[in-house]
Amino acid sequence: MQAGPQPTDLSDVRATNRAVVLRYVRTHVPCSRADIAAHTGLNKATVSSLVTELIEHRLLRETGLTENRVGRPATMLVLDGEPYAALGMQVSADELVVVAVDLGGGRLLTWRRAFPALSASPADTTAAVARLARRAVARVGAQGRTVLGLTVGVPGLVDTAGTVPLAATLGWRDVPFTADLRAALRGPGFPVSVENAANLAVLAEQRHGGWADATNLVHLTGGAGIGAGVLVDGRLLRGGRGFAGEVGHLPLEPAGPACPCGRRGCLEALVGLPAVVRRLLPDAEADGTLTDFAPEVERIRVLARSEDRQTLAGLTALGRQLGHGVAVLADVLNPEAVLVGGHFAALAPWLLPAARAELTARTLAPDAGGTRLEPSTLGGEAAALGGATASLAGVEAGRLPVPAVAAG
């Protein structure tokens, strides 16, 4: 065995340099080769070689000359990626969502399909996800695009092997979801991975949301399950085994209602979507038989807009409980913002005033330590959009797509 420093793999260095070039173009589009060299520290010859390679693989393209600069006109570069697509999906309480994006993050498709995930078996869910994924692959394939990867978000714990040890709201325990999904897709020819839905949602916020420049950020999912995707200093907080962010099971009221995890008074049991429907719409079936929550959320919105006293009082109480949970996050993490999605965003005008007051009252630092509490602007597909973003990770790390597509 050799001792001491090992030689650097030049292919790794080149991949790192490709990533530098792609990242610079993505954030400074359009730009020239000279711009890239001047701002990245790479020499001009290296930049020229990398750009040529990236153009050959249809990851960059030239857009012509610009004369709006000192010196000779320069050929400008933008992201291409036209032959490629990245897919993301999410499993929610009552629907499946799939999003496809191009290399620049532009939407190619967004599909939502009703699906009773709360009552479906893991095998049925796997089959439904695979069916929808195959349809999305066929759609982007018809556009002449190669799929770079598929990342699926689920509301539960996901370990490094892609197994779901626990998704309490879905009733899943020790489900090898990644392996089962790959098998259901029958050798798809692209990477398939599974991730916690909240982690994917905060990645979407970082890339596409209104707080894209924030480096300390939390996305709190709203739905049957509640989780937190956390960015600390610009990096996703995963924890030792990838289980960080399970704030839905913070026990806030020990004598409170039963939670699907088996404990009582968890944040999820207090303000998760089934709990909200039970509290505000006593006539609704929120005991596990309700499979489509969207109409119930709209009913609550209608009642709130009509200033129904009982509904407004209930939303205020729920807002205080939500604020209690967010205050814990603010004390522990001190993020710039906590962004709430799902039904929290849909009901934000009535939930957030009380939640913000509770956040300020309960947080140790003055003015909640500067933490803002705001609704997400990404709608109900944040985790799917984050999954598509995650599926771009290989290319964005400088790995060339396989098979390569020649320019022509």
VMD Tcl script that draws the C-alpha trace (Angstrom):
set ca {
  {0.00 0.00 0.00}
  {1.34 3.41 -0.91}
  {1.88 5.94 1.83}
  {1.79 9.71 1.59}
  {-0.02 11.95 -0.89}
  {-1.61 10.23 -3.87}
  {-1.53 11.69 -7.37}
  {-4.53 13.76 -8.38}
  {-6.86 12.14 -10.87}
  {-6.75 14.55 -13.81}
  {-10.23 13.52 -14.91}
  {-11.55 14.67 -11.53}
  {-9.79 18.00 -11.95}
  {-11.30 18.43 -15.39}
  {-14.78 17.58 -14.10}
  {-14.35 20.15 -11.32}
  {-13.30 22.76 -13.88}
  {-16.29 21.92 -16.07}
  {-18.52 22.49 -13.07}
  {-16.89 25.87 -12.47}
  {-17.53 26.92 -16.07}
  {-21.15 25.71 -16.08}
  {-21.88 27.42 -12.76}
  {-20.40 30.69 -13.97}
  {-22.40 30.64 -17.20}
  {-25.61 29.76 -15.35}
  {-25.26 32.70 -12.98}
  {-23.81 35.24 -15.46}
  {-25.58 34.41 -18.70}
  {-24.68 35.54 -21.33}
  {-20.93 35.68 -20.91}
  {-17.76 35.19 -22.96}
  {-14.78 32.88 -22.62}
  {-12.75 35.87 -21.47}
  {-15.33 36.63 -18.77}
  {-15.08 33.07 -17.49}
  {-11.28 33.16 -17.38}
  {-11.19 36.56 -15.69}
  {-13.61 35.61 -12.91}
  {-12.85 31.95 -12.20}
  {-9.05 31.90 -12.14}
  {-8.88 29.34 -14.96}
  {-6.43 30.22 -17.71}
  {-7.74 31.11 -21.17}
  {-6.47 27.92 -22.82}
  {-8.20 25.75 -20.22}
  {-11.44 27.71 -20.56}
  {-11.31 27.42 -24.36}
  {-10.81 23.66 -24.16}
  {-13.60 23.20 -21.60}
  {-16.05 25.37 -23.51}
  {-15.36 23.45 -26.72}
  {-16.07 20.18 -24.93}
  {-19.26 21.51 -23.35}
  {-20.49 22.81 -26.70}
  {-19.82 19.40 -28.28}
  {-21.98 17.79 -25.60}
  {-24.71 20.40 -26.08}
  {-24.37 21.79 -22.57}
  {-23.36 25.25 -23.80}
  {-24.03 27.08 -27.02}
  {-22.82 30.27 -28.66}
  {-25.29 33.08 -29.23}
  {-23.29 35.37 -31.50}
  {-21.15 38.44 -30.94}
  {-21.63 41.40 -28.66}
  {-19.99 44.77 -29.21}
  {-21.20 46.30 -25.96}
  {-17.79 45.91 -24.30}
  {-14.26 47.27 -24.37}
  {-12.06 45.81 -27.11}
  {-13.00 43.38 -29.83}
  {-16.49 41.88 -30.02}
  {-16.76 38.61 -28.11}
  {-18.71 35.45 -28.78}
  {-21.23 35.02 -25.96}
  {-22.20 31.76 -24.30}
  {-25.44 30.51 -22.74}
  {-26.58 27.18 -21.36}
  {-27.88 24.82 -24.00}
  {-28.98 21.46 -22.67}
  {-31.71 21.20 -25.31}
  {-31.14 17.45 -25.74}
  {-31.58 16.82 -21.99}
  {-34.25 16.78 -19.30}
  {-34.20 16.14 -15.56}
  {-37.21 14.69 -13.73}
  {-38.46 15.18 -10.20}
  {-41.49 13.67 -8.50}
  {-43.20 13.90 -5.14}
  {-45.56 11.62 -3.26}
  {-48.13 13.69 -1.38}
  {-51.14 12.69 0.69}
  {-53.59 12.82 -2.20}
  {-51.55 13.23 -5.37}
  {-48.40 12.49 -7.32}
  {-46.55 15.36 -8.99}
  {-43.92 15.17 -11.72}
  {-41.81 18.07 -13.01}
  {-39.31 18.06 -15.87}
  {-36.76 20.84 -16.33}
  {-34.03 21.64 -18.81}
  {-30.42 22.39 -17.89}
  {-31.24 25.98 -17.00}
  {-34.14 24.96 -14.77}
  {-36.84 25.92 -17.28}
  {-40.06 23.92 -16.92}
  {-40.70 21.37 -19.64}
  {-43.75 19.84 -17.97}
  {-45.64 19.87 -14.68}
  {-48.21 17.14 -14.12}
  {-50.36 16.49 -11.05}
  {-52.29 13.24 -10.74}
  {-54.75 12.33 -7.97}
  {-53.54 9.35 -5.95}
  {-54.68 8.17 -2.48}
  {-51.18 7.76 -1.01}
  {-52.43 7.63 2.59}
  {-54.38 4.43 1.94}
  {-52.22 2.86 -0.79}
  {-49.69 0.13 -0.10}
  {-45.99 0.77 -0.81}
  {-46.24 -1.59 -3.80}
  {-49.23 0.30 -5.22}
  {-47.44 3.63 -4.73}
  {-44.31 2.31 -6.41}
  {-46.33 1.11 -9.39}
  {-48.18 4.43 -9.70}
  {-44.95 6.46 -9.49}
  {-43.36 4.23 -12.13}
  {-46.34 4.62 -14.48}
  {-46.28 8.40 -14.23}
  {-42.50 8.50 -14.59}
  {-42.65 6.39 -17.76}
  {-45.22 8.77 -19.25}
  {-43.01 11.77 -18.45}
  {-39.96 10.03 -19.93}
  {-41.96 9.30 -23.09}
  {-43.10 12.92 -23.33}
  {-39.61 14.44 -23.07}
  {-38.26 11.65 -25.26}
  {-40.70 12.70 -27.97}
  {-39.04 16.12 -27.78}
  {-35.70 14.49 -28.56}
  {-34.43 14.80 -25.00}
  {-32.42 12.30 -22.96}
  {-33.37 12.00 -19.27}
  {-30.45 12.80 -16.97}
  {-32.08 11.40 -13.83}
  {-35.18 10.99 -11.69}
  {-35.39 12.01 -8.03}
  {-38.53 11.26 -6.01}
  {-39.47 13.01 -2.78}
  {-41.36 11.17 -0.06}
  {-42.66 12.51 3.29}
  {-40.50 10.43 5.60}
  {-37.06 9.28 6.64}
  {-34.82 8.25 3.75}
  {-31.44 6.64 4.44}
  {-28.33 6.81 2.28}
  {-29.33 3.61 0.44}
  {-32.69 5.08 -0.57}
  {-34.67 2.92 1.85}
  {-37.53 4.55 3.78}
  {-37.20 3.32 7.40}
  {-40.31 5.27 8.40}
  {-42.92 7.40 6.67}
  {-45.51 7.60 9.41}
  {-48.20 9.39 7.43}
  {-47.98 6.81 4.65}
  {-47.80 3.87 7.06}
  {-44.43 2.81 5.61}
  {-41.73 1.00 7.54}
  {-38.47 -0.27 6.05}
  {-39.58 0.14 2.43}
  {-36.71 -0.27 -0.10}
  {-38.37 2.34 -2.28}
  {-35.39 3.18 -4.50}
  {-34.66 -0.46 -5.32}
  {-38.35 -1.22 -5.88}
  {-38.78 1.81 -8.13}
  {-35.72 0.94 -10.22}
  {-37.10 -2.56 -10.65}
  {-40.53 -1.21 -11.62}
  {-38.91 1.03 -14.23}
  {-37.07 -2.03 -15.63}
  {-33.59 -0.61 -16.10}
  {-34.42 2.97 -17.03}
  {-30.93 3.90 -18.25}
  {-30.67 6.94 -15.99}
  {-30.04 7.41 -12.24}
  {-33.04 6.96 -9.95}
  {-32.92 8.22 -6.39}
  {-35.26 8.94 -3.48}
  {-34.98 11.84 -1.04}
  {-36.90 13.37 1.81}
  {-39.50 15.71 0.29}
  {-38.63 18.64 2.56}
  {-34.96 18.43 1.58}
  {-35.94 18.64 -2.07}
  {-38.30 21.54 -1.40}
  {-35.59 23.65 0.21}
  {-33.28 22.89 -2.74}
  {-36.01 24.28 -4.99}
  {-36.25 27.38 -2.79}
  {-32.49 27.85 -3.08}
  {-32.57 27.67 -6.88}
  {-36.01 28.97 -7.87}
  {-37.70 30.65 -4.91}
  {-37.94 34.21 -3.70}
  {-35.13 33.64 -1.18}
  {-32.66 32.19 -3.65}
  {-29.78 34.31 -2.28}
  {-30.29 33.14 1.32}
  {-27.73 30.73 2.72}
  {-29.58 29.86 5.95}
  {-33.06 28.81 5.02}
  {-35.81 26.40 6.09}
  {-38.71 25.08 4.03}
  {-41.45 23.66 6.22}
  {-43.69 21.34 4.23}
  {-47.41 21.47 4.68}
  {-49.51 18.38 4.11}
  {-50.41 15.16 5.88}
  {-46.77 15.03 6.95}
  {-44.64 17.95 8.10}
  {-40.89 18.08 7.61}
  {-38.19 20.71 7.44}
  {-35.62 21.04 4.70}
  {-32.72 23.01 6.14}
  {-29.90 24.93 4.48}
  {-27.02 25.96 6.75}
  {-24.38 28.21 5.20}
  {-25.71 27.25 1.79}
  {-25.50 23.49 2.36}
  {-28.26 20.98 2.95}
  {-28.31 19.79 6.55}
  {-28.65 16.00 6.49}
  {-27.41 14.81 9.86}
  {-25.35 11.72 10.63}
  {-27.61 9.25 8.79}
  {-29.60 11.62 6.62}
  {-32.56 11.95 8.99}
  {-32.31 15.65 9.94}
  {-35.37 17.87 9.69}
  {-38.14 15.67 11.15}
  {-39.73 18.56 13.03}
  {-43.21 17.20 12.41}
  {-42.65 14.90 15.34}
  {-41.55 17.53 17.84}
  {-43.76 16.82 20.89}
  {-45.26 20.24 21.60}
  {-48.26 19.16 23.66}
  {-47.70 15.85 25.50}
  {-51.43 15.54 26.25}
  {-52.40 16.47 22.70}
  {-53.92 14.36 19.94}
  {-52.42 11.06 18.80}
  {-49.88 11.21 15.98}
  {-49.36 8.55 13.28}
  {-45.85 8.04 14.69}
  {-47.37 6.60 17.87}
  {-46.75 9.55 20.17}
  {-49.06 12.38 21.20}
  {-49.06 16.12 20.64}
  {-46.53 16.22 17.80}
  {-46.53 19.29 15.57}
  {-47.88 17.10 12.76}
  {-50.76 15.90 14.93}
  {-51.62 19.49 15.76}
  {-51.32 21.30 12.43}
  {-50.85 18.60 9.76}
  {-53.44 18.69 7.01}
  {-55.74 15.95 8.41}
  {-55.71 17.70 11.80}
  {-56.59 21.04 10.21}
  {-59.51 19.52 8.29}
  {-60.80 17.72 11.38}
  {-60.62 20.90 13.43}
  {-62.15 23.32 10.94}
  {-64.51 21.01 9.01}
  {-66.03 18.58 11.51}
  {-68.29 17.16 8.81}
  {-65.32 16.10 6.64}
  {-63.90 12.61 6.73}
  {-60.37 13.22 8.02}
  {-60.06 9.89 9.80}
  {-58.11 8.22 7.03}
  {-60.99 7.77 4.59}
  {-60.58 11.20 3.00}
  {-58.32 10.89 -0.04}
  {-58.62 14.30 -1.70}
  {-57.78 17.24 0.55}
  {-57.73 20.03 -2.05}
  {-61.51 20.64 -1.98}
  {-61.45 20.76 1.83}
  {-58.66 23.35 1.86}
  {-60.67 25.43 -0.60}
  {-63.75 25.13 1.66}
  {-61.68 26.50 4.54}
  {-60.47 29.38 2.36}
  {-64.05 30.23 1.37}
  {-65.16 30.24 5.02}
  {-62.19 32.38 6.03}
  {-62.82 34.90 3.24}
  {-66.45 35.16 4.36}
  {-65.15 35.90 7.90}
  {-66.79 32.90 9.48}
  {-65.99 33.40 13.16}
  {-65.46 29.78 14.07}
  {-63.13 29.23 11.13}
  {-61.11 32.38 11.85}
  {-60.78 31.42 15.52}
  {-59.62 27.94 14.55}
  {-57.06 29.28 12.08}
  {-55.71 31.66 14.73}
  {-55.29 28.77 17.18}
  {-53.59 26.67 14.51}
  {-51.35 29.61 13.65}
  {-50.18 29.84 17.25}
  {-49.30 26.14 17.26}
  {-47.45 26.52 13.96}
  {-45.57 29.52 15.38}
  {-44.57 27.44 18.42}
  {-42.94 24.88 16.15}
  {-41.24 27.52 14.03}
  {-39.86 29.17 17.19}
  {-38.01 25.95 18.00}
  {-36.42 26.05 14.53}
  {-35.53 29.72 14.98}
  {-33.85 29.09 18.33}
  {-31.88 26.08 17.12}
  {-30.98 27.18 13.57}
  {-31.49 30.97 13.38}
  {-32.34 30.89 9.65}
  {-32.94 34.01 7.61}
  {-36.40 32.71 6.79}
  {-38.75 29.80 7.38}
  {-40.87 29.31 4.27}
  {-44.06 27.31 4.67}
  {-45.56 25.31 1.81}
  {-48.60 23.16 1.13}
  {-51.73 24.02 3.10}
  {-49.74 26.44 5.25}
  {-49.11 28.57 2.16}
  {-52.70 28.20 0.96}
  {-54.02 29.40 4.34}
  {-51.19 31.86 5.01}
  {-53.32 35.06 5.20}
  {-55.12 33.65 8.24}
  {-52.45 31.40 9.79}
  {-49.33 33.53 9.62}
  {-50.32 36.63 11.66}
  {-50.80 34.50 14.78}
  {-47.83 32.30 13.87}
  {-45.52 35.31 13.55}
  {-46.67 36.69 16.88}
  {-46.04 33.33 18.55}
  {-42.64 33.07 16.87}
  {-41.59 36.45 18.24}
  {-42.98 35.72 21.70}
  {-41.32 32.31 22.06}
  {-37.92 32.89 20.44}
  {-35.10 33.71 22.86}
  {-33.32 36.20 20.59}
  {-34.94 39.64 20.17}
  {-37.16 40.00 17.09}
  {-37.05 36.23 16.54}
  {-33.33 36.50 15.81}
  {-34.18 38.08 12.46}
  {-36.00 34.96 11.26}
  {-38.80 35.77 8.82}
  {-41.85 33.53 8.48}
  {-43.24 33.64 4.94}
  {-45.32 31.51 2.56}
  {-43.43 29.68 -0.16}
  {-43.97 31.01 -3.68}
  {-43.34 27.65 -5.36}
  {-46.84 26.21 -5.06}
  {-47.68 22.60 -4.43}
  {-44.85 21.14 -6.50}
  {-41.83 22.43 -4.56}
  {-40.49 18.96 -3.76}
  {-40.93 17.74 -7.34}
  {-39.15 20.84 -8.65}
  {-36.39 20.24 -6.12}
  {-36.18 16.64 -7.31}
  {-35.69 17.78 -10.88}
  {-33.02 20.21 -9.66}
  {-31.30 17.39 -7.77}
  {-31.35 15.27 -10.93}
  {-29.16 17.90 -12.59}
  {-26.49 17.45 -9.93}
  {-24.31 15.08 -11.95}
  {-24.03 17.40 -14.93}
  {-23.62 20.44 -12.67}
  {-20.74 18.62 -10.95}
  {-19.01 18.45 -14.32}
  {-19.83 14.88 -15.35}
  {-20.62 14.64 -19.03}
  {-23.98 13.09 -19.97}
  {-23.89 9.53 -21.23}
  {-24.53 8.83 -23.99}
  {-23.04 12.02 -25.35}
  {-25.03 13.89 -27.93}
  {-22.95 15.51 -30.61}
  {-23.70 19.00 -31.77}
  {-25.30 19.18 -35.14}
}
mol new
graphics top color blue
foreach p $ca { graphics top sphere $p radius 0.5 }
foreach p [lrange $ca 0 end-1] q [lrange $ca 1 end] { graphics top cylinder $p $q radius 0.2 }
display resetview
